[in-house]
Amino acid sequence: MSAPDRLVLSPRVNVESAGADGVVVFHTDTASRLRLTPALYEVLRRFEHPATVDEAAGGSASPGLARSIEALRAKGYLLAEGEGVGPAPERRLATTSHTLFQCPRGRPGGPPARVTVVGVPSDLGVRGWPGSRAAPEEIRKRSYDFTYRCAAHSGEPMGWFDVAARRRVCQGVSFADWGDVWLRYGEPLRALHERTREVCADIARAGSFPLLVGGDQTLAWGAVAALAEREPLCVLWLDAHTDYDHTPAGAAVNNGGVARAVHALPGVARMVQAGHRGYTANDKVVSHERLEIVTGPELARRGPAAVVGALPPGHPVYVSLDINLLDPVYAPAATNPAPGGMTLDALKELLAAVGESRRVVGMDLSEVNPSRDVGSITAITACHVLLAALGAFLPSPTPGHANGRHAATLE
């Protein structure tokens, strides 16, 4: 860049957060974030109209400032005067700082893994307290307490040892983390749902098990829409609420009505909801031919048999799990917590029963709100739930494993 060149701030740059320690700016085309000092941000603001580096600096720019401006130019935050930004690139995924369980990163078209992890960092579908958009990153960070490892002599995934069951889980089960579904600031929520569907369709075509980490539970729509195109399936909705409200015509699906929207998808043969409890404005314990509701108290009385008996044996199962299924003692940072929920041990027992008797082809976990967490208890609990679920749904392919005939596959 020659000295007299005039630069201008890219229209694709947004301020994500601001505080006394600096300002985080976000580039919508590249999903990159930069933390700027307050002084550098003030200089950047002066490029809202074309200016030279010296003009923006209010005099002769120091060598350090000139290098910072050049770095912003190289990253696309500043453009040469008259330089067009072009159409926004079509992207489906964004790279993340961490991966779940520190597993390898993956990408569409890359080497297939048996489990493909995708985050959906959005709480645009939440009608109440926001904050669950930060959950995919927080859960990934907390998952480093349960590191994914491969044996040095064979390269095979080692899995984890389940102390309660006294056996290894997910031994030989490969993982890959594709990052987060791309979120374009200001876009309609429907666009994010559709992009989630496309990503899950890519995962299914690779013969992999999609594991989605939210974010709010509206992410389930995209996953189920993709998998139900391949074969009819049953949806197991684990939640303190039914999420079966009517969505007004023309409105985006929110977490109060997402179960109804998922249930209406072609290819969804049946939905079983389990865990509903508390007090509601209307009677929502209404079952019919394609929908069965197992309330929280009923589940506590009858145990996993109440759920497994409602799942048609002839259909694969997709599991959507709102963390508020658990009692707030175990998950205080659920988006909409409700007393009287399941214990962690009871949930593990339920997941084991489902995995033992049914073929599970995908799963999501949602509604963890890190802004309301205490000592990361909910995020850590979410990691335990994911390991329990994957251990139940994806038996180790090692010879002699007792549960091999129900191994999930999309092929």
C-alpha positions in Angstrom: 0.0 0.0 0.0 1.6 3.3 -1.1 1.5 6.3 1.3 -1.3 8.4 -0.3 -3.7 5.5 -0.8 -7.1 6.2 0.7 -8.9 3.5 2.6 -12.5 3.0 3.7 -14.1 0.7 6.3 -15.6 -2.4 4.7 -19.4 -2.5 4.9 -19.1 -6.2 6.0 -17.6 -5.2 9.4 -19.7 -5.1 12.5 -19.0 -4.4 16.2 -19.7 -7.5 18.2 -18.9 -6.2 21.7 -17.3 -3.2 23.3 -15.9 -2.5 26.7 -13.2 -0.7 28.6 -10.6 -3.3 27.6 -11.3 -3.0 23.9 -13.7 -3.6 21.0 -14.4 -6.9 19.2 -15.1 -6.4 15.5 -16.6 -9.2 13.3 -16.2 -9.7 9.5 -19.4 -11.3 8.1 -17.7 -12.7 5.0 -14.8 -14.5 6.8 -16.3 -15.0 10.3 -13.1 -13.6 11.7 -13.1 -11.6 14.9 -10.5 -9.1 16.1 -10.1 -7.5 19.5 -8.9 -3.9 19.0 -7.6 -1.6 21.6 -9.9 1.4 22.2 -7.2 3.7 20.5 -7.0 1.5 17.4 -10.8 1.2 17.2 -11.0 5.0 17.2 -8.6 5.2 14.3 -10.6 2.5 12.5 -13.8 4.5 12.9 -12.1 7.4 11.0 -12.2 5.3 7.9 -16.0 5.4 7.7 -15.2 7.9 5.0 -12.2 7.5 2.7 -9.0 8.7 4.3 -5.3 8.1 4.2 -3.5 6.4 7.1 -2.0 9.7 8.2 -5.3 11.5 8.0 -6.9 8.8 10.2 -4.0 9.0 12.6 -4.5 12.7 12.9 -1.0 13.4 11.7 2.0 11.2 10.8 1.2 7.6 11.6 3.7 5.7 13.8 5.3 2.6 12.3 3.3 0.4 14.7 0.0 2.0 13.7 0.8 1.7 10.1 1.5 -2.0 10.5 -1.8 -2.4 12.3 -3.7 -0.6 9.5 -1.9 -2.8 6.9 -3.0 -5.9 8.8 -6.6 -4.7 8.9 -6.4 -4.1 5.1 -5.0 -7.6 4.5 -7.9 -9.1 6.5 -10.5 -7.2 4.5 -11.6 -4.9 7.3 -10.4 -1.9 5.3 -10.7 -1.5 1.5 -9.0 0.7 -1.0 -11.2 3.6 -2.0 -13.5 2.5 -4.8 -12.8 -1.2 -4.3 -16.1 -3.2 -4.4 -16.8 -5.9 -1.8 -18.6 -8.1 -4.3 -21.4 -10.5 -3.5 -21.3 -12.2 -0.1 -19.7 -15.6 -0.4 -21.9 -18.6 0.1 -20.6 -20.5 3.1 -22.0 -23.2 5.3 -19.5 -23.6 8.0 -17.2 -21.5 10.2 -14.0 -22.6 11.9 -14.0 -22.7 15.7 -11.3 -22.1 18.3 -11.9 -25.5 19.9 -13.2 -28.9 18.9 -15.4 -31.2 20.9 -13.3 -33.5 23.1 -10.3 -32.1 21.3 -11.1 -34.4 18.4 -9.7 -33.8 14.9 -11.2 -31.1 12.7 -13.0 -32.2 9.6 -14.8 -30.8 6.6 -17.3 -31.8 3.9 -15.5 -34.1 1.4 -12.7 -34.9 3.8 -12.0 -38.3 5.4 -15.2 -39.6 6.9 -15.7 -40.1 10.6 -18.3 -42.1 12.4 -19.4 -39.1 14.4 -19.5 -35.6 12.9 -19.9 -32.7 15.3 -21.4 -29.4 14.3 -22.2 -26.4 16.5 -25.2 -24.1 15.8 -24.3 -20.9 17.8 -27.7 -19.2 17.6 -30.4 -18.2 20.1 -32.5 -16.3 17.6 -35.2 -18.9 18.2 -35.4 -18.3 21.9 -38.5 -16.4 23.2 -37.0 -15.8 26.7 -33.6 -15.3 28.1 -30.8 -15.2 25.3 -27.3 -16.5 25.7 -27.4 -20.1 24.4 -25.6 -18.9 21.3 -22.4 -19.2 23.4 -23.0 -22.8 24.3 -21.2 -24.6 21.5 -17.9 -22.9 22.3 -18.3 -23.2 26.0 -19.2 -26.9 25.8 -16.2 -27.5 23.5 -13.9 -25.8 26.0 -15.2 -27.8 28.9 -15.0 -31.0 26.9 -11.2 -30.8 27.0 -11.5 -32.6 30.4 -12.5 -35.7 28.4 -9.9 -35.6 25.6 -10.3 -37.8 22.5 -7.2 -39.9 22.1 -6.0 -42.5 19.6 -3.8 -45.5 20.4 -0.2 -44.8 19.4 0.4 -48.3 18.1 -2.8 -48.5 15.9 -4.2 -45.1 15.5 -7.6 -46.4 16.7 -9.8 -44.1 18.9 -9.5 -45.2 22.5 -12.9 -44.0 23.6 -13.6 -43.4 27.3 -14.0 -45.6 30.3 -17.5 -45.5 31.8 -16.9 -45.9 35.6 -20.6 -46.7 36.3 -20.9 -49.3 33.6 -17.3 -50.5 34.1 -16.6 -50.7 30.4 -15.1 -48.5 27.6 -17.5 -46.5 25.4 -16.9 -45.3 21.9 -13.8 -47.4 21.5 -12.9 -47.4 17.8 -15.5 -44.7 17.1 -13.9 -41.9 15.1 -14.9 -38.2 15.6 -14.5 -35.1 13.5 -15.6 -31.6 14.3 -16.7 -29.6 11.3 -17.0 -26.3 13.3 -20.1 -24.2 13.5 -22.9 -23.7 11.0 -22.3 -20.3 9.4 -24.4 -17.5 10.9 -24.7 -14.3 8.8 -25.6 -11.3 11.0 -29.0 -10.0 10.2 -30.2 -12.9 8.1 -33.7 -14.5 8.7 -33.7 -17.4 11.0 -35.1 -19.6 8.2 -31.8 -19.1 6.4 -29.9 -20.6 9.3 -32.4 -23.5 9.6 -31.9 -24.2 5.9 -28.1 -24.0 6.1 -28.3 -26.5 9.1 -30.3 -28.8 6.9 -27.7 -28.6 4.1 -24.8 -29.4 6.5 -26.7 -32.3 8.0 -27.4 -33.6 4.5 -23.7 -33.5 3.8 -23.0 -35.5 7.0 -25.6 -38.1 6.1 -24.2 -38.5 2.6 -20.8 -39.2 4.2 -22.4 -42.1 6.2 -21.7 -40.3 9.5 -23.7 -39.7 12.7 -24.6 -36.0 13.0 -24.1 -34.6 16.5 -25.4 -31.1 16.8 -24.6 -28.8 19.7 -26.7 -25.7 20.2 -27.7 -23.0 20.6 -31.5 -23.1 20.9 -33.5 -26.2 20.0 -34.8 -24.9 16.7 -31.6 -26.5 15.3 -33.5 -29.8 15.4 -35.6 -28.7 12.4 -32.6 -28.7 10.0 -31.2 -32.0 11.2 -34.5 -33.9 11.1 -35.4 -32.4 7.7 -32.2 -33.8 6.3 -32.4 -37.2 7.8 -36.1 -37.7 7.2 -35.4 -37.3 3.4 -33.4 -40.5 3.5 -35.8 -42.7 5.4 -38.9 -42.4 7.6 -37.9 -41.9 11.2 -39.2 -41.3 14.7 -38.2 -38.3 16.7 -37.6 -38.7 20.5 -38.1 -35.2 22.0 -36.5 -35.0 25.5 -37.6 -31.8 27.1 -39.3 -30.3 30.1 -41.8 -28.7 27.7 -43.6 -30.0 24.6 -42.5 -27.1 22.4 -45.7 -27.7 20.5 -47.2 -24.2 20.3 -48.7 -23.0 17.0 -46.3 -20.7 15.1 -48.2 -17.7 13.5 -48.3 -17.8 9.7 -45.2 -16.2 8.2 -43.3 -16.2 11.5 -40.0 -18.0 12.0 -40.1 -21.2 14.1 -39.1 -20.5 17.7 -38.3 -22.8 20.6 -41.9 -22.7 21.8 -43.2 -24.3 18.6 -40.3 -26.1 17.0 -41.5 -29.6 18.0 -44.7 -29.0 16.1 -42.7 -27.9 13.0 -40.4 -30.9 13.2 -43.4 -33.2 13.6 -44.9 -31.8 10.5 -41.9 -32.6 8.3 -42.4 -35.2 5.6 -40.8 -38.4 6.7 -41.4 -38.0 10.4 -43.5 -41.1 11.1 -43.9 -40.5 14.9 -42.8 -38.2 17.7 -42.4 -39.3 21.3 -42.0 -36.5 23.8 -40.7 -37.3 27.3 -40.1 -35.2 30.4 -43.0 -32.6 30.2 -43.7 -31.2 33.6 -44.6 -28.1 35.6 -47.5 -25.7 35.0 -48.7 -24.5 31.6 -51.5 -22.2 30.4 -53.2 -25.0 28.6 -53.4 -28.8 28.6 -50.6 -29.9 26.4 -50.7 -33.6 27.4 -52.5 -34.5 24.3 -51.4 -37.7 22.5 -52.7 -39.0 19.2 -51.7 -41.5 16.5 -48.4 -40.0 15.6 -47.6 -38.2 18.9 -47.2 -39.6 22.3 -46.3 -37.6 25.4 -44.7 -39.3 28.4 -44.8 -36.7 31.2 -42.0 -36.3 33.6 -43.9 -37.8 36.6 -44.9 -40.8 34.4 -41.3 -41.3 33.3 -40.2 -41.2 36.9 -42.8 -43.8 37.8 -42.4 -46.2 34.9 -38.8 -45.6 34.0 -37.3 -46.0 30.5 -39.9 -48.6 29.5 -42.5 -45.8 29.2 -40.4 -44.2 26.4 -39.0 -47.3 24.7 -42.4 -48.8 24.4 -43.7 -45.8 22.6 -40.9 -45.9 19.9 -41.9 -47.9 16.9 -39.3 -50.7 16.5 -39.4 -50.5 12.7 -38.1 -46.9 12.5 -34.7 -45.3 13.2 -34.7 -42.7 15.9 -33.5 -39.1 16.0 -33.0 -37.7 19.6 -33.4 -34.0 20.4 -32.4 -33.2 23.9 -33.1 -30.0 25.7 -30.8 -29.8 28.8 -33.8 -28.7 30.8 -34.9 -32.3 30.8 -32.5 -32.5 33.8 -33.4 -31.0 37.1 -31.9 -27.6 37.7 -29.6 -29.1 40.3 -27.7 -30.7 37.5 -28.3 -28.1 34.8 -28.9 -24.7 36.5 -28.1 -22.8 33.2 -30.9 -24.3 31.1 -32.6 -21.6 29.0 -36.0 -22.5 30.6 -35.3 -24.6 33.7 -38.1 -26.4 35.5 -38.0 -28.1 38.9 -38.7 -31.8 39.2 -36.5 -33.0 36.3 -34.5 -36.1 35.8 -31.3 -36.9 37.6 -28.2 -37.4 35.5 -28.1 -41.1 36.4 -31.8 -41.5 35.3 -31.1 -39.8 32.0 -28.1 -42.1 31.4 -30.4 -45.1 32.1 -32.9 -43.8 29.6 -30.3 -43.2 26.9 -28.9 -46.7 27.4 -32.3 -48.3 27.0 -33.0 -46.4 23.8 -29.6 -47.3 22.4 -30.0 -51.0 23.4 -33.4 -51.3 21.6 -33.4 -48.8 18.7 -31.2 -47.6 15.9 -30.4 -44.0 16.6 -29.2 -42.0 13.5 -28.6 -38.6 14.9 -28.8 -36.3 18.0 -28.7 -32.8 19.2 -28.2 -31.2 22.6 -29.5 -27.6 23.1 -30.5 -24.8 25.4 -27.4 -24.5 27.6 -27.0 -20.9 28.5 -23.4 -20.1 29.7 -24.3 -16.6 30.8 -26.4 -18.2 33.6 -24.1 -21.0 34.6 -22.4 -21.5 38.0 -18.9 -22.8 37.8 -19.6 -24.3 34.3 -21.7 -27.0 35.9 -24.2 -27.1 33.1 -21.6 -27.2 30.4 -19.7 -30.0 32.2 -23.0 -31.9 32.6 -23.7 -31.5 28.9 -20.3 -33.2 28.2 -21.3 -36.1 30.4 -24.7 -36.4 28.7 -23.0 -36.4 25.2 -20.6 -39.1 26.2 -23.4 -41.2 27.8 -25.6 -40.8 24.7 -22.8 -41.6 22.2 -21.7 -44.6 24.3 -25.3 -45.8 24.2 -26.1 -45.0 20.5 -22.8 -45.9 18.9 -21.4 -49.2 20.4 -17.8 -49.8 19.9 -17.1 -51.8 16.7 -14.5 -53.9 18.5 -15.1 -57.7 18.4 -17.2 -59.2 21.1 -18.9 -55.9 22.1 -22.3 -56.9 23.5 -24.3 -54.2 21.8 -23.0 -54.3 18.3 -26.2 -55.2 16.4 -27.7 -51.8 17.1 -24.8 -49.7 15.9 -26.1 -46.6 14.2 -25.4 -46.1 10.5 -26.9 -44.0 7.8 -25.8 -46.2 5.0 
